[in-house]
């Protein structure tokens, strides 16, 4: 597929998004931008959240991870399911009861201003890095397979990508995204299914023959329970996945902002439960695609693509889809799936960063009404520029599989949020709010130090994603040491 064809396809896709944005953003109000008027159908939110949750990282990086870790990622996915139920029946009732715009307002009401700011800063750092990981992945694919042919520098590719997102979100915000994410999820899932079908057809296999093949058996081990010291042991992966979901969804303004656009708590819970069950199936299909890609590459003598002198497993899917002779249908569906997966998470991240910064740092509700829209629009531009800078930086510092890097960063940045919300929900203690930032920084530094200890110093124990709950536990312990005799009954779990 020629670079010019890919560019035309992307242009047509974004034209559709612009049309959706025109109809959903005509009101151009802060109420619609931040909360969609609380009128979103739950089933629409649930379907759109599939794409936002998976993103371009899952679309490319999960299949590329299969060779090194087989289907061990499913252990993390099972943990995701448990985490979503915690969100649905513990966190969502709190958010709806308090009627918050930013979920970190809970910390303000429960503890005080410093705790509130620590929570908001933790999210801000987490989401900037997470969104940048996702955008970086789609940018390197576009660079490798489109813009390199025209001599366009990577930096300009990043700027164009984020500019397109800004254009269709700057008016409608979350109201636009609820609808565009639905379309993007549809394209992404359709792309994966069609790619599996056409690659199997090229190998003269039916889907049933692929599932029964000996080649698949070399990749499809799901459960790893032999050695607890290994990073991918089931218990460690399951618990890590559960807490990653609680933090990266339930304590994340990006994902919760969509849920808070539902009409009521019951609709939001139906959205969360149905979405979590579908997500298990979808992730398994992505892993099947990954195994199929490596099988096909081996049979066709296709090596891993090289970028900056290093082989990149993340680029195997685009290499096969675009350059291995599978035909125009696979190439078109791949490009549609890629941009759908990437932008369904990046657009909501940009909107949630704008929301959090306006509400949590600029106190937009306290500003004169005539200035509120102006503040929101300027902040939206500022968040776009910040993402451009961070994504470009990743090109020079990232040296690992993108999804592994994303989950690793989450173990550091979401720990303070986990500790703060847990202490607020499961205890009735008030704390000395002014010292909370010290506890948060200390816990993160301790976790970074622990993560970088040589395996030999830990008796051969390989640390995985269990660092996230440990980070939250250290924060919880620190908050307990800061507790006061005063009991807060207004926002207790049953309050």
Secondary structure, 3 states (H helix, E strand, C coil): CCHHHHHHHHHHHHHHHHHHHHHHCCCCCHHHHHHHHHCECHHHHHHHHHHHHHHHHHHHHHHHHHHHHCCCHHHHHHHHHHHHHHHHHHHHHHHHHHCCCCCCHHHHHHCCHHHHHHHHHHHHHHHHHHHHHHHHHHHHHHHHHCHHHHCCCHHHHHHHHHHHHHHHHCCCCHHHHHHHHHHHHHHHHHHHHHHHHHHHHHCCCCHHHHHHCHHHHCCCCCCCCCCCCCCCCHHHHHHHHHHHHHHHHHCCHHHHHHHCCECCHHHHHHHHHHHHHHHHHHHHHHHHHHHHHHHHHHHCCCCCCEECCEECHHHHHHHHHHHCCCCHHHHHHHHHHHHHHHHHHHHHHHHHHHHHHHHHHCCHHHCCHHHHHHHHHHHHHHHHHHHHHHHHHHHHHCCCCHHHHHHHHHHHHCHHHHHHHHHHHHCCEEECHHHHHHHHHHHHHHHHHHHCCCHHHHCCCCCCCCHHHHHHHHHHHHHHHCEEEEECCCCCCCC
